[in-house]
Protein backbone atom coordinates (compact mmCIF):
# COMPACT_ATOMS: atom_id res chain seq x y z
CA UNK A 1 0.00 0.00 0.00
CA UNK A 2 2.97 2.32 0.55
CA UNK A 3 3.83 2.24 -3.17
CA UNK A 4 0.46 3.79 -4.03
CA UNK A 5 1.54 7.06 -2.43
CA UNK A 6 3.86 7.88 -5.31
CA UNK A 7 1.85 6.60 -8.28
CA UNK A 8 -0.43 9.63 -8.61
CA UNK A 9 2.20 12.38 -8.05
CA UNK A 10 4.54 10.61 -10.48
CA UNK A 11 1.87 10.34 -13.17
CA UNK A 12 0.91 13.99 -12.69
CA UNK A 13 4.55 15.13 -12.92
CA UNK A 14 5.24 13.00 -16.03
CA UNK A 15 2.06 14.23 -17.72
CA UNK A 16 2.85 17.87 -16.95
CA UNK A 17 6.43 17.42 -18.18
CA UNK A 18 5.20 15.87 -21.45
CA UNK A 19 2.81 18.78 -21.96
CA UNK A 20 5.59 21.29 -21.25
CA UNK A 21 7.90 19.54 -23.74
CA UNK A 22 5.10 19.56 -26.34
CA UNK A 23 4.64 23.30 -25.81
CA UNK A 24 8.39 23.92 -26.06
CA UNK A 25 8.64 21.83 -29.24
CA UNK A 26 5.73 23.64 -30.88
CA UNK A 27 3.29 20.72 -30.80
CA UNK A 28 1.02 22.56 -28.37
CA UNK A 29 0.23 26.17 -27.56
CA UNK A 30 -0.70 28.14 -24.46
CA UNK A 31 -3.27 30.93 -24.32
CA UNK A 32 -4.45 33.03 -21.41
CA UNK A 33 -8.25 33.16 -21.16
CA UNK A 34 -9.25 35.66 -18.49
CA UNK A 35 -6.81 34.53 -15.80
CA UNK A 36 -6.67 30.82 -16.66
CA UNK A 37 -3.93 29.35 -18.84
CA UNK A 38 -5.36 27.13 -21.58
CA UNK A 39 -3.12 24.58 -23.30
CA UNK A 40 -4.15 23.19 -26.67
CA UNK A 41 -2.39 21.25 -29.38
CA UNK A 42 -2.43 18.37 -31.77
CA UNK A 43 0.84 16.49 -31.30
CA UNK A 44 1.05 12.91 -30.09
CA UNK A 45 3.28 13.97 -27.17
CA UNK A 46 0.65 16.47 -26.03
CA UNK A 47 -2.09 13.83 -26.24
CA UNK A 48 0.05 11.37 -24.25
CA UNK A 49 0.75 14.06 -21.64
CA UNK A 50 -2.96 14.78 -21.24
CA UNK A 51 -3.69 11.05 -20.90
CA UNK A 52 -1.03 10.51 -18.24
CA UNK A 53 -2.12 13.66 -16.38
CA UNK A 54 -5.75 12.48 -16.31
CA UNK A 55 -4.63 9.03 -15.13
CA UNK A 56 -2.69 10.72 -12.32
CA UNK A 57 -5.74 12.72 -11.27
CA UNK A 58 -7.91 9.59 -11.26
CA UNK A 59 -5.42 7.70 -9.08
CA UNK A 60 -5.20 10.59 -6.60
CA UNK A 61 -7.83 9.06 -4.25
CA UNK A 62 -5.75 5.85 -4.08
CA UNK A 63 -2.69 7.83 -3.10
CA UNK A 64 -4.64 9.78 -0.49
CA UNK A 65 -6.13 6.58 0.95
CA UNK A 66 -2.68 5.09 1.44
CA UNK A 67 -1.93 7.84 4.00
CA UNK A 68 -4.83 6.75 6.21
CA UNK A 69 -4.43 4.81 9.42
CA UNK A 70 -5.27 1.12 8.97
CA UNK A 71 -6.63 0.77 12.52
CA UNK A 72 -8.21 4.01 13.69
CA UNK A 73 -9.36 2.53 17.01
CA UNK A 74 -12.71 2.84 18.72
CA UNK A 75 -14.57 6.09 18.31
CA UNK A 76 -15.70 7.99 21.36
CA UNK A 77 -19.46 8.37 21.62
CA UNK A 78 -20.72 11.74 20.46
CA UNK A 79 -17.60 12.65 18.46
CA UNK A 80 -17.18 12.78 14.71
CA UNK A 81 -14.90 14.32 12.15
CA UNK A 82 -15.61 15.45 8.64
CA UNK A 83 -13.78 16.97 5.74
CA UNK A 84 -13.56 17.29 2.02
CA UNK A 85 -11.80 18.71 -0.98
CA UNK A 86 -12.88 20.97 -3.82
CA UNK A 87 -10.62 21.32 -6.87
CA UNK A 88 -10.87 24.66 -8.66
CA UNK A 89 -8.72 24.27 -11.74
CA UNK A 90 -5.25 23.36 -10.48
CA UNK A 91 -5.95 24.60 -6.94
CA UNK A 92 -7.24 22.09 -4.35
CA UNK A 93 -9.09 23.49 -1.32
CA UNK A 94 -9.15 21.14 1.68
CA UNK A 95 -11.21 21.46 4.84
CA UNK A 96 -11.91 19.23 7.77
CA UNK A 97 -12.40 18.90 11.49
CA UNK A 98 -9.93 16.07 12.11
CA UNK A 99 -7.15 17.15 14.43
CA UNK A 100 -4.73 14.34 13.50
CA UNK A 101 -3.69 15.43 10.00
CA UNK A 102 -0.11 14.33 9.69
CA UNK A 103 2.78 16.48 8.57
CA UNK A 104 3.35 14.19 5.60
CA UNK A 105 -0.10 14.94 4.21
CA UNK A 106 0.36 18.68 4.73
CA UNK A 107 3.74 18.50 3.01
CA UNK A 108 2.29 16.51 0.09
CA UNK A 109 -0.50 19.06 -0.39
CA UNK A 110 1.93 21.99 -0.22
CA UNK A 111 4.30 20.28 -2.66
CA UNK A 112 1.49 19.52 -5.13
CA UNK A 113 0.36 23.14 -4.98
CA UNK A 114 3.89 24.41 -5.55
CA UNK A 115 4.35 22.07 -8.52
CA UNK A 116 1.03 23.18 -10.04
CA UNK A 117 2.00 26.83 -9.65
CA UNK A 118 5.43 26.21 -11.17
CA UNK A 119 3.87 24.45 -14.16
CA UNK A 120 1.50 27.37 -14.77
CA UNK A 121 4.39 29.87 -14.59
CA UNK A 122 6.57 27.81 -16.96
CA UNK A 123 3.74 27.45 -19.46
CA UNK A 124 3.04 31.18 -19.36
CA UNK A 125 6.73 31.97 -19.89
CA UNK A 126 6.88 29.54 -22.82
CA UNK A 127 3.74 31.12 -24.29
CA UNK A 128 5.34 34.55 -24.12
CA UNK A 129 8.36 33.34 -26.10
CA UNK A 130 6.26 31.98 -28.98
N, C-alpha and C positions, 0 to 999 in steps of 0.2 A: 504494500500500500504506500510505502514511502516514495517509490519511484513515480507514482502518479503526481506528486507535487511539482515535478519539473516538466511534465509533458506539455501542459497548456502554455506556460510561459515560453518554453522553447519553440513551440509551434507559432506562437504569436510573434516572437522575435524573428524567426526564419521568414515568416510571411511578410512582415514589415520590411525586412532587409531585401527580399525579392522585389517588392514593390518599389523600394527606393532605387535599386539597381535598374529596374525597368524605366523609371523616370529619368535617371541619369543617362541611360543609353538611348533615350528618345522613343522608347516603346510605349510610354505612358506620359500623361501630362497632368499638371496640377493647376487648378483654378481656385480662386477665392470667391465663394458665394456668401455674401453678407460677411460673416465672421468665421465661416466654416470652410476649411480646405476640402476641395473635392478632387479626387484622383480618378482619371479615366484613361483608358488606353485600349489597345487591341493586340498587344504582343502576347506570345505564349508565356513568357516569364511573368508578365503582369497577371494573367489569368491564374497561373500556378500560385503566385503570391497571395491572391485573393482567396483561393481555395484553402491554402494552408492557414491563413489568418482566420477564416471562418471556422475551420476545424479546431483551431486553438481556442476560439471563443466558445465553441460547443463543449469542449472538454474542460472548461473552467470550473464548472460545478464539481467534477471529479477531483480536481486539484484542491479545491476548497474543502471538500469532504475529507480529504486525507489529513487535514490539520486537526480534525475533531478528535475528541477524547473517546477511546473505544469503550470505556466503562465510566460513565458520568457519575455513578453512585445514586443512592436514593434521594429523591427530591423531598424537600421539606414541605409540609402541608401549607397551602396558602401562598406559596412563592411561585413565580414563573418568570421567564425571560423571553424576550421577543426581539426580532431584528429583521433587517432586510437590506436589499441593495436595489438602486435604480441606476441604470446606465444611460447617461445623456451624451450621446456621441462617444468620444473616447474617455469621458470622465465618469468614473463610478462614484456614487454617493452611498455610503454605508451608514446605517443607524442601528442601534440596538440597546437593550437594557442589561445585557450580560456583563458582569464585572470581570470575568476571567479571560478577556481577550489577550492572547499571548503576544509577546513582542515580535515573534516570527511573523505572525499574521499582519501586524501593523507594518513591519518592515516590507513584507511582500506587497502590500497595498501601496505603500509609498514608492517602492521601486517601480511597480507597474505604472503608476501615475507619472513618474519622472521619465520613464521610457516613452510613454505615449506623448508627452509634451516634447521630448527631444525629436521624435519622429515627425511631429507636426512642424517644428521649427526647421528641420532639415528639408522637408518637402517644400516648405515655403521659400527657403533659400534657393533650392534647385529650380523652383518655378520662376524666380526672379532672374536667374541666369539665362533662361531659355527664351 
